[in-house]
Amino acid sequence: VQLQASGGGLVQAGVSLRLSCAASGRTFSSYNMGWFRQAPGKEREFVAAINWSGANTYYTDSVKGRFTISRDNAKNTVYLQMSSLKPEDTAVYYCAADNRLVVITSTPRYWGQGTQVTVSS
């Protein structure tokens, strides 16, 4: 599967932003999907994940209550709705996919290119 993330930008703290990740292929609905981010000088970290059906979602503690992951299997797209953005959310955001749910929060197999999110204070 090939992944294409979009929607990043430069925003002020407190606003919302929605990232999208479009996937190629006819088997998107069989993949669990995740979002990761990497801030300058830091390691890539897990942000959010959603299982293949959309019934289950997972978040890192720092974004719970502010970010929402969702998917539209008819459109082969996964979204990350980010609200109440903070300067510490500044990072390159990557979408990822894997058939194995157990690794979607850690080492998914497929990665898209990143999209930059910069939050100014």
Secondary structure by P-SEA (a helix, b strand, c coil): cbbbbcbbbbbcccbbbbbbbbbcccccccbbbbcccccccccccccccccccccbbbbcccccccbbbbbcccccbbbbbbcccccccccbbbbbccccccccccccccccbbbbbbbcc
